[in-house]
């Protein structure tokens, strides 16, 4: 890729299927619950998986800190983020 890329370069909806999106969100929730707010990749409070899933499925960028915290609260059901 010769052109400079940004977070919005090639931003499209449904890069991943709804099934994959829902499964991965559910997996994040399950692992967070089972492991006290973390999984093998690290702490939920520092993780970028949920914003990445939103980008790949919904075609939106979640970059605002408050939006990220709200997203993590909904999925992980932990309020300490």
MIMI-307374 format. One record per residue (C-alpha): x, z, y negated; residue in one letter. Coordinates in steps of 0.001 Angstrom, whole numbers, plus 500000, padded with zeros to 6 digits. Each point is the difference from the previous one (the first is absolute). Layout:
<r><east>X</east><up>Z</up><north>Y</north><rest>A</rest></r>
...
//
This chain:
<r><east>500000</east><up>500000</up><north>500000</north><rest>X</rest></r>
<r><east>501810</east><up>498824</up><north>496885</north><rest>X</rest></r>
<r><east>497590</east><up>501240</up><north>497308</north><rest>X</rest></r>
<r><east>500060</east><up>503559</up><north>498739</north><rest>X</rest></r>
<r><east>497314</east><up>501994</up><north>501781</north><rest>X</rest></r>
<r><east>497923</east><up>502918</up><north>498716</north><rest>X</rest></r>
<r><east>497470</east><up>502364</up><north>501545</north><rest>X</rest></r>
<r><east>497297</east><up>497461</up><north>499123</north><rest>X</rest></r>
<r><east>501732</east><up>496934</up><north>501439</north><rest>X</rest></r>
<r><east>497769</east><up>498595</up><north>502730</north><rest>X</rest></r>
<r><east>497490</east><up>502856</up><north>499662</north><rest>X</rest></r>
<r><east>497062</east><up>499066</up><north>502248</north><rest>X</rest></r>
<r><east>497170</east><up>501752</up><north>501795</north><rest>X</rest></r>
<r><east>499924</east><up>500449</up><north>503767</north><rest>X</rest></r>
<r><east>503673</east><up>499405</up><north>500772</north><rest>X</rest></r>
<r><east>499251</east><up>502476</up><north>502785</north><rest>X</rest></r>
<r><east>496655</east><up>500151</up><north>501784</north><rest>X</rest></r>
<r><east>497357</east><up>502628</up><north>499312</north><rest>X</rest></r>
<r><east>500572</east><up>501301</up><north>503528</north><rest>X</rest></r>
<r><east>503720</east><up>500554</up><north>499387</north><rest>X</rest></r>
<r><east>499318</east><up>501541</up><north>496561</north><rest>X</rest></r>
<r><east>497463</east><up>502483</up><north>501373</north><rest>X</rest></r>
<r><east>502095</east><up>500844</up><north>503056</north><rest>X</rest></r>
<r><east>503095</east><up>500736</up><north>497920</north><rest>X</rest></r>
<r><east>498062</east><up>502137</up><north>497499</north><rest>X</rest></r>
<r><east>498458</east><up>501917</up><north>502885</north><rest>X</rest></r>
<r><east>503413</east><up>500435</up><north>501593</north><rest>X</rest></r>
<r><east>501394</east><up>501385</up><north>496711</north><rest>X</rest></r>
<r><east>497121</east><up>502454</up><north>499837</north><rest>X</rest></r>
<r><east>500419</east><up>501100</up><north>503617</north><rest>X</rest></r>
<r><east>503773</east><up>500446</up><north>499819</north><rest>X</rest></r>
<r><east>499780</east><up>501840</up><north>496691</north><rest>X</rest></r>
<r><east>497427</east><up>502386</up><north>501433</north><rest>X</rest></r>
<r><east>501931</east><up>500559</up><north>503241</north><rest>X</rest></r>
<r><east>503393</east><up>500432</up><north>498352</north><rest>X</rest></r>
<r><east>499246</east><up>501938</up><north>496840</north><rest>X</rest></r>
<r><east>500265</east><up>497154</up><north>497497</north><rest>X</rest></r>
<r><east>502709</east><up>497893</up><north>501572</north><rest>X</rest></r>
<r><east>500769</east><up>497504</up><north>502739</north><rest>X</rest></r>
<r><east>503120</east><up>498420</up><north>501460</north><rest>X</rest></r>
<r><east>500524</east><up>498036</up><north>496769</north><rest>X</rest></r>
<r><east>499999</east><up>503073</up><north>497747</north><rest>X</rest></r>
<r><east>497722</east><up>502105</up><north>497789</north><rest>X</rest></r>
<r><east>496613</east><up>498604</up><north>499017</north><rest>X</rest></r>
<r><east>500564</east><up>501148</up><north>496419</north><rest>X</rest></r>
<r><east>502999</east><up>497650</up><north>499719</north><rest>X</rest></r>
<r><east>498680</east><up>497128</up><north>502104</north><rest>X</rest></r>
<r><east>499195</east><up>496490</up><north>498818</north><rest>X</rest></r>
<r><east>498069</east><up>498821</up><north>503052</north><rest>X</rest></r>
<r><east>496529</east><up>500528</up><north>498530</north><rest>X</rest></r>
<r><east>500669</east><up>498073</up><north>496775</north><rest>X</rest></r>
<r><east>501614</east><up>497245</up><north>502077</north><rest>X</rest></r>
<r><east>496938</east><up>499785</up><north>502250</north><rest>X</rest></r>
<r><east>497785</east><up>499653</up><north>496907</north><rest>X</rest></r>
<r><east>502228</east><up>497196</up><north>498745</north><rest>X</rest></r>
<r><east>500031</east><up>498130</up><north>503304</north><rest>X</rest></r>
<r><east>496298</east><up>500310</up><north>500765</north><rest>X</rest></r>
<r><east>498233</east><up>500239</up><north>496642</north><rest>X</rest></r>
<r><east>502498</east><up>497982</up><north>497986</north><rest>X</rest></r>
<r><east>500339</east><up>502726</up><north>497353</north><rest>X</rest></r>
<r><east>502957</east><up>501963</up><north>498707</north><rest>X</rest></r>
<r><east>499699</east><up>503760</up><north>499983</north><rest>X</rest></r>
<r><east>502842</east><up>501110</up><north>497746</north><rest>X</rest></r>
<r><east>498477</east><up>502652</up><north>497741</north><rest>X</rest></r>
<r><east>501088</east><up>503479</up><north>501158</north><rest>X</rest></r>
<r><east>496474</east><up>501427</up><north>499710</north><rest>X</rest></r>
<r><east>498517</east><up>497103</up><north>501996</north><rest>X</rest></r>
<r><east>502618</east><up>500517</up><north>502695</north><rest>X</rest></r>
<r><east>499239</east><up>503734</up><north>500202</north><rest>X</rest></r>
<r><east>496267</east><up>499292</up><north>500262</north><rest>X</rest></r>
<r><east>500594</east><up>497444</up><north>502744</north><rest>X</rest></r>
<r><east>502105</east><up>502456</up><north>501960</north><rest>X</rest></r>
<r><east>497415</east><up>502781</up><north>499580</north><rest>X</rest></r>
<r><east>497259</east><up>497794</up><north>501420</north><rest>X</rest></r>
<r><east>501971</east><up>498829</up><north>503021</north><rest>X</rest></r>
<r><east>502000</east><up>503084</up><north>500858</north><rest>X</rest></r>
<r><east>497499</east><up>502609</up><north>498817</north><rest>X</rest></r>
<r><east>502858</east><up>502099</up><north>498673</north><rest>X</rest></r>
<r><east>499672</east><up>500938</up><north>496341</north><rest>X</rest></r>
<r><east>503606</east><up>500940</up><north>499257</north><rest>X</rest></r>
<r><east>501185</east><up>496587</up><north>498902</north><rest>X</rest></r>
//
